């Protein structure tokens, strides 16, 4: 099972976010205010959720190996698949974000 280094992934996402920040475009006499950090917070929560899924899968597998009577093989396999699926989904989100960033950077102004 693959584990994810949350800190390195967050650092990579922050670098991409910092590179894409642009000053807000303002109309005549108006100020555009956006809720700053909402996307970043959502992304961070998603990464932490994936990390928790992986930790739970690991803990269940270890409990099964120790012979814990409350854990059966089916539960361990299901939790492992949930962790794998959430990790793959997060990887796809990251790949889509990188592709979108590259596309934006290649746009002519």
N, C-alpha and C positions, 0 to 999 in steps of 0.2 A: 504494500500500500504506500502510496506516495504522500509525503507530508509537505506542508507549505510553510515557508518562512514568511510569516505575516509582516515582519518589520521590513524585509527587503522588498516585498510586494508594495507595501505602503510607500516606501521611499521612491520606488519606480513610478507609482501613480502620482505622487506629489511633484516629481520632476516634470512629468507630462503636464500636469495641471498648471504648474508655474510657467511653463513655456507657452501655454495657450491663453493665459490671462491677457486681456486687452482692456484698455480704458473704455468706460461706458460712453456710448454716443448719446449726446444730449440734444434735445430739441430746443426751440426758442423758449426760454423762460421755464423750462421744466427739468427736473432731475430724475434720472432713472435709478431706482433703488431695487436691487435684487437681494434675495435672501442668500447671503454668502455662506458657503459651506454646506448647504443642504445636500448637494450631490456628493460631496466628499464624506459627509457623515453617513449617508446611505451606503456608499461604497465601503467605508470602514466597518459598518455593521455587517455587511455581507461577508467581508473577509473574516471577521470574528466568528460569524455563524458557521462558516465552512471549517474554520479551525476547531470550533467546538464539536462539530459533527465528527471530525477526524479523531479528536481526543476521546469522544464517547465510543467510537468504533474500536479504538485501541484499548480502552479500558475494558470493554466488553470481551474482546478477544483474550486479554490477559486473564480476566475472571474465568472465562471458559477453560483456559489452559490450566488454571489452578484447580479446576473442578468445582466451581461454585454451583450449588444445586439450583439456584434461581435463574441461571443462564443456560439456554440450550443453543445448539448449533444454528438453528434457523434464525434466531434473534441476532446472533453474531453476524451471519451472512447478510441479513437484511440491513443491519446498521452499517456494515462495510460497504454495501452497494449504495446506500444513501450518501455516505461520505464520498465515495468515488464519483457519484453523479453530481453532487454539489461542487466538488473540486473541478470537474470537467466543465460545468456551467460557468464557474468563475473564470476559468481559463479562456473560455470562448468570449466572455464579456471583455476580458482584458485584450484579447486579440482584436475584437471589434473596435474597441477604443483606440488601440494603436493604429488600426487601419483608417479610422476616421480622422485621427490626428494627422497621419501622413497625407490623406486626401486634402485636408484643410491647408496644410503647409504647402502643397503643390498648386493651390489655387492662385491665379494671378489676380491682383487687385486693380 
